[in-house]
Amino acid sequence: MKKLVFFATFLLIPSLALAQSPIRDVDDLGQQLIDIINNVLVPLLFALSFLTFIWGVFQYFIAGGADEEKRKQGQQLIIYGIIGFALMVSVWGLVNLLLATFNFDKAIPTVPRTPGTR
């Protein structure tokens, strides 16, 4: 367990140093936290869900060929992996729906041209 914590800390040191973008105010801090969540945490959760699903498939088909207990454990892991995927995709869709509904994106809106103007 100590090795895992050390390895994770070692990987996160550059993002903790914040050397690329200094924090000037609360907005910068919030944007930095959102970037860490979007670029580190979300892909990590998707990867863990995928690995859980793959490990369940391995236990169900390969390791649990004749052992009914291993097949049951594999089946549970497959279900947990699928539930994890479904939850993450639904939350992701809900967040994008809210962003689009309330115009929280920072893009400048474009005004369509009227016919007959250049």
MDAnalysis code that builds the backbone (N, CA, C; Angstrom):
import MDAnalysis as mda
import numpy as np

u = mda.Universe.empty(354, n_residues=118, atom_resindex=np.repeat(np.arange(118), 3), trajectory=True)
u.add_TopologyAttr("name", ["N", "CA", "C"] * 118)
u.add_TopologyAttr("resid", np.arange(1, 119))
u.add_TopologyAttr("resname", ["MET", "LYS", "LYS", "LEU", "VAL", "PHE", "PHE", "ALA", "THR", "PHE", "LEU", "LEU", "ILE", "PRO", "SER", "LEU", "ALA", "LEU", "ALA", "GLN", "SER", "PRO", "ILE", "ARG", "ASP", "VAL", "ASP", "ASP", "LEU", "GLY", "GLN", "GLN", "LEU", "ILE", "ASP", "ILE", "ILE", "ASN", "ASN", "VAL", "LEU", "VAL", "PRO", "LEU", "LEU", "PHE", "ALA", "LEU", "SER", "PHE", "LEU", "THR", "PHE", "ILE", "TRP", "GLY", "VAL", "PHE", "GLN", "TYR", "PHE", "ILE", "ALA", "GLY", "GLY", "ALA", "ASP", "GLU", "GLU", "LYS", "ARG", "LYS", "GLN", "GLY", "GLN", "GLN", "LEU", "ILE", "ILE", "TYR", "GLY", "ILE", "ILE", "GLY", "PHE", "ALA", "LEU", "MET", "VAL", "SER", "VAL", "TRP", "GLY", "LEU", "VAL", "ASN", "LEU", "LEU", "LEU", "ALA", "THR", "PHE", "ASN", "PHE", "ASP", "LYS", "ALA", "ILE", "PRO", "THR", "VAL", "PRO", "ARG", "THR", "PRO", "GLY", "THR", "ARG"])
u.atoms.positions = np.array([
    [0.822, -1.185, 0.000],
    [0.000, 0.000, 0.000],
    [0.868, 1.253, 0.000],
    [1.982, 1.219, 0.760],
    [2.870, 2.364, 0.811],
    [3.496, 2.627, -0.551],
    [3.792, 1.555, -1.279],
    [4.371, 1.728, -2.607],
    [3.379, 2.390, -3.552],
    [2.108, 2.032, -3.449],
    [1.082, 2.619, -4.301],
    [0.918, 4.106, -4.005],
    [0.897, 4.474, -2.741],
    [0.776, 5.885, -2.365],
    [2.001, 6.654, -2.837],
    [3.180, 6.084, -2.686],
    [4.401, 6.733, -3.139],
    [4.380, 6.931, -4.652],
    [3.949, 5.906, -5.393],
    [3.907, 5.991, -6.845],
    [2.900, 7.044, -7.308],
    [1.718, 7.073, -6.680],
    [0.705, 8.061, -7.044],
    [1.191, 9.475, -6.728],
    [1.839, 9.658, -5.594],
    [2.388, 10.957, -5.239],
    [3.459, 11.371, -6.228],
    [4.285, 10.441, -6.627],
    [5.344, 10.721, -7.596],
    [4.764, 11.177, -8.929],
    [3.658, 10.567, -9.340],
    [3.037, 10.948, -10.608],
    [2.332, 12.300, -10.533],
    [1.831, 12.666, -9.364],
    [1.074, 13.904, -9.224],
    [1.924, 15.110, -8.829],
    [3.201, 14.929, -8.586],
    [4.053, 16.043, -8.164],
    [4.055, 17.192, -9.172],
    [4.169, 16.950, -10.484],
    [4.135, 18.096, -11.402],
    [2.827, 18.881, -11.347],
    [1.705, 18.226, -11.199],
    [0.443, 18.964, -11.128],
    [0.292, 19.681, -9.793],
    [0.914, 19.158, -8.741],
    [0.841, 19.834, -7.453],
    [1.747, 21.052, -7.394],
    [2.817, 21.044, -8.183],
    [3.731, 22.173, -8.188],
    [3.108, 23.390, -8.851],
    [2.176, 23.172, -9.766],
    [1.506, 24.247, -10.486],
    [2.515, 25.185, -11.152],
    [3.578, 24.609, -11.695],
    [4.653, 25.401, -12.259],
    [4.270, 26.033, -13.592],
    [3.350, 25.467, -14.314],
    [3.021, 25.995, -15.627],
    [2.076, 27.182, -15.573],
    [1.165, 27.186, -14.651],
    [0.222, 28.303, -14.580],
    [0.086, 28.756, -13.126],
    [0.637, 29.914, -12.807],
    [0.526, 30.386, -11.422],
    [-0.907, 30.765, -11.089],
    [-1.291, 30.536, -9.854],
    [-2.639, 30.861, -9.404],
    [-2.635, 32.305, -8.925],
    [-3.454, 33.123, -9.584],
    [-3.510, 34.539, -9.235],
    [-4.743, 34.885, -8.397],
    [-5.833, 34.154, -8.625],
    [-7.049, 34.430, -7.876],
    [-7.876, 33.154, -7.760],
    [-9.063, 33.302, -7.222],
    [-9.916, 32.141, -6.970],
    [-10.353, 31.482, -8.279],
    [-10.561, 32.286, -9.329],
    [-10.956, 31.718, -10.624],
    [-9.879, 30.802, -11.181],
    [-8.612, 31.210, -11.041],
    [-7.516, 30.355, -11.509],
    [-7.445, 29.066, -10.707],
    [-7.661, 29.151, -9.401],
    [-7.659, 27.958, -8.562],
    [-8.797, 27.022, -8.959],
    [-9.977, 27.587, -9.170],
    [-11.111, 26.775, -9.590],
    [-10.870, 26.114, -10.938],
    [-10.299, 26.875, -11.879],
    [-10.012, 26.307, -13.196],
    [-8.960, 25.211, -13.092],
    [-7.972, 25.394, -12.231],
    [-6.943, 24.375, -12.042],
    [-7.551, 23.091, -11.470],
    [-8.446, 23.229, -10.506],
    [-9.109, 22.056, -9.929],
    [-9.991, 21.359, -10.955],
    [-10.709, 22.126, -11.764],
    [-11.548, 21.533, -12.806],
    [-10.689, 20.809, -13.830],
    [-9.547, 21.395, -14.184],
    [-8.641, 20.741, -15.129],
    [-8.104, 19.431, -14.572],
    [-7.764, 19.405, -13.286],
    [-7.268, 18.170, -12.670],
    [-8.372, 17.108, -12.662],
    [-9.588, 17.520, -12.341],
    [-10.698, 16.560, -12.342],
    [-10.941, 16.022, -13.741],
    [-10.989, 16.919, -14.736],
    [-11.285, 16.491, -16.104],
    [-10.156, 15.703, -16.746],
    [-8.918, 16.052, -16.453],
    [-7.789, 15.440, -17.144],
    [-7.138, 14.296, -16.386],
    [-7.394, 14.181, -15.088],
    [-6.765, 13.118, -14.302],
    [-7.812, 12.189, -13.684],
    [-8.732, 12.752, -12.941],
    [-9.653, 11.938, -12.158],
    [-10.660, 11.177, -13.026],
    [-11.276, 11.855, -13.982],
    [-12.288, 11.193, -14.821],
    [-11.676, 10.067, -15.656],
    [-10.552, 10.291, -16.367],
    [-9.956, 9.158, -17.089],
    [-9.520, 8.023, -16.173],
    [-9.076, 8.355, -14.958],
    [-8.684, 7.319, -14.011],
    [-9.892, 6.480, -13.598],
    [-11.028, 7.122, -13.362],
    [-12.243, 6.380, -13.003],
    [-12.722, 5.507, -14.158],
    [-12.667, 6.023, -15.385],
    [-13.034, 5.205, -16.533],
    [-12.093, 4.007, -16.663],
    [-10.804, 4.232, -16.455],
    [-9.835, 3.135, -16.549],
    [-10.084, 2.088, -15.465],
    [-10.372, 2.517, -14.240],
    [-10.655, 1.565, -13.167],
    [-11.921, 0.760, -13.455],
    [-12.930, 1.412, -13.999],
    [-14.152, 0.698, -14.346],
    [-13.891, -0.320, -15.456],
    [-13.104, 0.082, -16.433],
    [-12.768, -0.825, -17.532],
    [-11.951, -2.013, -17.022],
    [-10.968, -1.751, -16.155],
    [-10.157, -2.838, -15.611],
    [-10.989, -3.781, -14.738],
    [-11.951, -3.228, -14.002],
    [-12.847, -4.066, -13.209],
    [-13.656, -4.981, -14.117],
    [-14.156, -4.432, -15.200],
    [-14.923, -5.225, -16.161],
    [-14.050, -6.323, -16.779],
    [-12.843, -5.970, -17.210],
    [-11.941, -6.939, -17.841],
    [-11.543, -8.029, -16.842],
    [-11.274, -7.641, -15.592],
    [-10.905, -8.635, -14.577],
    [-12.080, -9.583, -14.302],
    [-13.292, -9.041, -14.313],
    [-14.472, -9.890, -14.138],
    [-14.637, -10.863, -15.295],
    [-14.389, -10.395, -16.525],
    [-14.468, -11.291, -17.684],
    [-13.411, -12.384, -17.570],
    [-12.202, -12.014, -17.135],
    [-11.134, -13.003, -16.948],
    [-11.531, -14.033, -15.906],
    [-12.057, -13.573, -14.776],
    [-12.448, -14.515, -13.727],
    [-13.613, -15.388, -14.161],
    [-14.536, -14.844, -14.918],
    [-15.712, -15.612, -15.321],
    [-15.366, -16.677, -16.352],
    [-14.599, -16.304, -17.366],
    [-14.359, -17.229, -18.466],
    [-13.096, -18.073, -18.305],
    [-12.026, -17.483, -17.808],
    [-10.745, -18.199, -17.792],
    [-10.467, -18.827, -16.432],
    [-10.464, -18.022, -15.378],
    [-10.111, -18.546, -14.060],
    [-11.226, -19.412, -13.466],
    [-12.472, -19.120, -13.826],
    [-13.581, -19.848, -13.229],
    [-14.170, -20.892, -14.139],
    [-13.349, -21.528, -14.940],
    [-13.854, -22.525, -15.876],
    [-14.683, -23.600, -15.197],
    [-14.177, -24.171, -14.124],
    [-14.901, -25.242, -13.438],
    [-15.345, -24.818, -12.036],
    [-14.813, -23.724, -11.537],
    [-15.110, -23.270, -10.185],
    [-16.294, -22.305, -10.211],
    [-17.388, -22.724, -9.630],
    [-18.613, -21.918, -9.659],
    [-18.468, -20.638, -8.838],
    [-17.677, -20.688, -7.754],
    [-17.476, -19.497, -6.920],
    [-16.729, -18.409, -7.688],
    [-15.685, -18.783, -8.432],
    [-14.940, -17.808, -9.239],
    [-15.829, -17.221, -10.326],
    [-16.694, -18.045, -10.901],
    [-17.601, -17.542, -11.941],
    [-18.578, -16.529, -11.359],
    [-19.033, -16.783, -10.127],
    [-19.952, -15.850, -9.472],
    [-19.254, -14.524, -9.166],
    [-18.012, -14.597, -8.679],
    [-17.241, -13.380, -8.426],
    [-16.999, -12.611, -9.723],
    [-16.669, -13.329, -10.780],
    [-16.450, -12.686, -12.078],
    [-17.714, -12.016, -12.586],
    [-18.845, -12.674, -12.407],
    [-20.113, -12.103, -12.848],
    [-20.422, -10.815, -12.080],
    [-20.156, -10.808, -10.772],
    [-20.375, -9.599, -9.978],
    [-19.468, -8.460, -10.438],
    [-18.196, -8.771, -10.728],
    [-17.285, -7.729, -11.188],
    [-17.701, -7.180, -12.552],
    [-18.193, -8.038, -13.429],
    [-18.682, -7.575, -14.726],
    [-19.856, -6.617, -14.522],
    [-20.758, -6.966, -13.635],
    [-21.913, -6.102, -13.369],
    [-21.458, -4.786, -12.759],
    [-20.510, -4.826, -11.821],
    [-19.998, -3.588, -11.218],
    [-19.330, -2.704, -12.267],
    [-18.577, -3.295, -13.174],
    [-17.933, -2.522, -14.229],
    [-18.943, -1.858, -15.146],
    [-19.996, -2.588, -15.517],
    [-21.028, -2.019, -16.389],
    [-21.798, -0.915, -15.663],
    [-22.092, -1.120, -14.389],
    [-22.777, -0.083, -13.607],
    [-21.888, 1.157, -13.500],
    [-20.588, 0.965, -13.294],
    [-19.667, 2.094, -13.240],
    [-19.651, 2.873, -14.539],
    [-19.590, 2.158, -15.675],
    [-19.644, 2.828, -16.975],
    [-20.939, 3.630, -17.112],
    [-22.059, 2.998, -16.798],
    [-23.361, 3.647, -16.972],
    [-23.473, 4.893, -16.098],
    [-23.024, 4.814, -14.851],
    [-23.083, 5.980, -13.971],
    [-22.204, 7.114, -14.472],
    [-20.988, 6.788, -14.884],
    [-20.085, 7.846, -15.333],
    [-20.575, 8.503, -16.617],
    [-21.074, 7.707, -17.552],
    [-21.569, 8.272, -18.804],
    [-22.826, 9.110, -18.558],
    [-23.707, 8.659, -17.667],
    [-24.920, 9.431, -17.397],
    [-24.595, 10.743, -16.680],
    [-23.668, 10.736, -15.739],
    [-23.271, 11.979, -15.071],
    [-22.592, 12.911, -16.065],
    [-21.748, 12.351, -16.924],
    [-21.084, 13.151, -17.949],
    [-22.114, 13.796, -18.874],
    [-23.111, 13.042, -19.286],
    [-24.164, 13.585, -20.135],
    [-24.980, 14.645, -19.425],
    [-25.285, 14.432, -18.151],
    [-26.044, 15.414, -17.381],
    [-25.267, 16.721, -17.249],
    [-23.989, 16.639, -16.967],
    [-23.165, 17.842, -16.852],
    [-23.131, 18.590, -18.182],
    [-22.937, 17.865, -19.286],
    [-22.924, 18.530, -20.591],
    [-24.282, 19.122, -20.933],
    [-25.359, 18.466, -20.546],
    [-26.691, 19.002, -20.776],
    [-26.886, 20.301, -20.003],
    [-26.460, 20.328, -18.745],
    [-26.574, 21.550, -17.951],
    [-25.696, 22.668, -18.506],
    [-24.501, 22.331, -18.947],
    [-23.627, 23.340, -19.536],
    [-24.246, 23.946, -20.789],
    [-24.825, 23.110, -21.630],
    [-25.438, 23.608, -22.863],
    [-26.729, 24.375, -22.568],
    [-27.493, 23.954, -21.574],
    [-28.759, 24.609, -21.267],
    [-28.546, 26.017, -20.727],
    [-27.607, 26.175, -19.820],
    [-27.403, 27.469, -19.173],
    [-26.264, 28.275, -19.781],
    [-25.754, 27.860, -20.932],
    [-24.688, 28.575, -21.649],
    [-23.476, 28.850, -20.770],
    [-22.983, 27.842, -20.120],
    [-21.803, 28.001, -19.287],
    [-20.500, 27.860, -20.068],
    [-20.595, 27.487, -21.334],
    [-19.369, 27.402, -22.117],
    [-18.858, 28.818, -22.374],
    [-17.555, 28.951, -22.506],
    [-16.951, 30.278, -22.612],
    [-16.787, 30.735, -24.055],
    [-17.433, 30.048, -24.982],
    [-17.336, 30.438, -26.378],
    [-18.154, 31.704, -26.622],
    [-17.634, 32.554, -27.476],
    [-18.328, 33.780, -27.819],
    [-19.433, 33.426, -28.818],
    [-20.656, 33.804, -28.541],
    [-21.722, 33.451, -29.470],
    [-21.574, 34.208, -30.785],
    [-21.906, 33.558, -31.873],
    [-21.838, 34.197, -33.183],
    [-23.227, 34.607, -33.610],
    [-23.278, 35.733, -34.290],
    [-24.557, 36.243, -34.765],
    [-24.702, 35.813, -36.224],
    [-25.788, 35.156, -36.581],
    [-25.935, 34.737, -37.970],
    [-26.160, 35.956, -38.869],
    [-25.652, 35.836, -40.085],
    [-25.815, 36.941, -41.040],
    [-27.233, 36.944, -41.575],
    [-27.706, 38.140, -41.818],
    [-29.017, 38.256, -42.440],
    [-28.866, 38.180, -43.948],
    [-29.843, 37.675, -44.641],
    [-29.740, 37.582, -46.093],
    [-29.580, 38.966, -46.728],
    [-28.731, 39.030, -47.721],
    [-28.527, 40.267, -48.445],
    [-27.389, 41.125, -47.889],
    [-26.751, 40.742, -46.781],
    [-25.615, 41.504, -46.249],
    [-24.325, 40.770, -46.558],
    [-23.275, 41.537, -46.547],
    [-21.976, 40.933, -46.861],
    [-21.198, 40.630, -45.620],
])
